[in-house]
Amino acid sequence: MTTLSSPLRTTTPAQPPSSSGPRRRARRTPRDWLRDGGLSTLIIALPMILVFGVFSWFPIGRALVMSVQETNLVTTPEFVGLDNFVFVLQDPLLGKAVANTLWFALLALVFGYPLPLAAAVLMSEVRRMRGLFSALAYLPVVVPPVVAVLLWKFFYDPSGTGVFNTIAGWVGLGPYPWLQDASSAMPSLVLEATWAAAGGTVIIYLAALVGVRTELYEAAEVDGAGVWRKIWHVTLPQLRGVLFITLILQVIGTSQVFLEPFLFTGGGPNNATLTILMLIYDYAFGSSLGGNYGAATALSLMLAGVLAVLSAIYFRVTRPWSS
Amino acid sequence: MAANNRTTALARRRTEPAVERGIVSSHDRRRPSVRGSLGALQGGLLVTLVLVGLGPILWLAKAAVTPTQDTLREPLGLFPTGVDWANLSTAWSRAEIDHYFVNTLIVAVGAWFFQLLVATTGGYVLSVLRPRYGNVIFGLVLATLFVPSVVLLVPLYLTILDVPIVHVSLLNTFWAVWLPMGASAFNVLLVKRFFDGLPREIFEAARVDGAGPFRLLWSIVLPMSKPILGVVSVFAVIAAWKDYLWPLLVLPDPENQPLSVRLPAIAPYLELDVFLAALAISTVLPIALFLAFQRLFLSGAGLGGAVKG
């Protein structure tokens, strides 16, 4: 092995380029490449290239093609222009699914955005047993989501002896129909989803709170600020970046919600919990007549487009004060 | 003398760094009213966390060994007619939870292996070897971070039915779950960033000593990277344990399905107490992993925010 021409040389940018120089490398013969260890580098890169190529880059490209094709696995795919998009946009269920998904996302923000922040701020002030606090908060995240949904489905039993209805009964409320009623089904789903996910957000906030510059608290105290004003004027502004990230992550996550409506209610009652991803699933896999793969990819691309625009807008709006 | 003073000051700061302050100043903390309300708030938070975070899990543990009738009639009672340990063994063997448990393990171990393989070799190539095509590949890998997974659902399913180039179907094989999970840009990014922080001099020294790229990866880079490998491993296993929709699609044969897919399917056919025992059994391993590697989990979860930012 020729030491100087190993590919590793390029990894020490601090050192001046060695005698062979970058200019000479630009015109390398395949033999140089081989002698430089190019082949072993390629072999080591192969798992990444193959796995990403076949299971990520190729399907992403394929999604773009499929959205303008009619694909049914039997005949050769046929280009149909924007027919798939037109089909999806004319589906009477689309409006319902979009409204439900927005409703889910909104409820998830109301339930799941301020609470973890408040909990994390309070927990950051804990002097003893902080580990216990974070472990308890994170515990639901570790429960397999399917188990969590099936367990909560039992908790939501609409009869008077259901778990939640028993608890509600202690304070003279209920029994509530929970999942059985079109108006309470979605909030019930969101409640479980928030329980399952809030711990992760708490931990992210806690990690960010460690980085808050504490000398500013002293400055605020000199100016006579109380606890609330310290939180509002010192803590929260320094968390802006993280608050922005969790908001985006939450919107992207909730707009693709599937497990809860699929397992809790199957989209019911009366399509009250039919979400966009459930509609995509129904298009592609729900029918015994064969999948409408074109419509499914068309809808998923539209969703991805909306998400991209949303994050771009949000990023633009918040950029002036995010750094 | 001055230097000596400074060292003692440094030493003192090093021995008592615990008095880092938070929102409430140490002076305020000594005031009884502040102390009281802060303590009450934190006590309330602790009680809430125990009830909300631990409560449902404890309830599941209780219900797993309670007869059906008791759970139905008095869901919040504590063993009104005694403990029924047989639920667990019934669920384990008669409901074939053992079989699906093994399937889940196979899925998790394979997904762990491929995620680790792709992330370490990929991170090594992008961070240490840096071929000229490296930047292009890194760009393409990063780009997949911005494609929501919903876009992949259908085309990836069709890819599994007919893998390009080799033209085989991976349907009903574990490969269909393992390989796509390996394509995690997040893992590659995480590992690459860690490798970026390793001291280059050690690589140079190893290279001078005649270590080739494989040897360098195996004997130098990987042993130095245990923390990040731990984080990636824990998340790989947990993600595989959690996954539902994807294995549901690509493992239609119940023989190969993991717990997450089987549990909803067998729910209508099991007696309630056995079903709840099955749920409890499915939860034991992830929770045990969490309790054993708590620090890893929590630092990894915090990392999620840091890296994506």
Interface residues (C-beta under 8 A of the other chain):
Chain A: M1 T3 S6 P7 L8 T10 T11 T12 G37 G38 S40 T41 L42 I44 A45 L46 P47 M48 I49 V51 F52 V54 F55 S56 W57 F58 P59 I60 R62 A63 M66 T71 L73 A119 V121 L122 M123 S124 E125 V126 G131 L132 F133 S134 A135 L136 A137 Y138 L139 P140 V141 V142 V143 P144 P145 V146 V147 A148 L150 L151 W152 F154 F155 T161 G162 V163 T166 I167 W195 G199 G200 I203 I204 Y205 L206 A207 A208 T214 Y217 E218 E221 V227 K230 I231 V234 T235 G241 V242 I245 T246 L249 I252 Q256 F258 L259 F262 L263 L277 I280 Y281 A284 F285 G291 Y293 A296 T297 S300 L301 L303 A304 L307 A308
Chain B: E20 R21 G22 I23 V24 S25 L38 L41 Q42 L45 L46 L49 V50 V52 G53 L54 P56 I57 W59 L60 L72 R73 E74 P75 L76 F114 L117 V118 T121 G122 Y124 V125 S127 V128 L129 R130 P131 I137 L140 V141 T144 F146 V147 P148 S149 V150 V151 L152 L153 V154 P155 L156 Y157 L158 T159 L161 V163 P164 I165 L179 P180 G182 A183 A185 V188 R200 F203 E204 R207 V208 G210 G212 P213 F214 L216 L217 I238 W241 K242 Y244 L245 L249 L259 S260 V261 L263 P264 A267 L272 F275 L276 L279 S282 T283 P286 I287 L289 F290 L291 Q294 F297 L298 S299 A301 G302 L303 G304 G305 A306 K308 G309
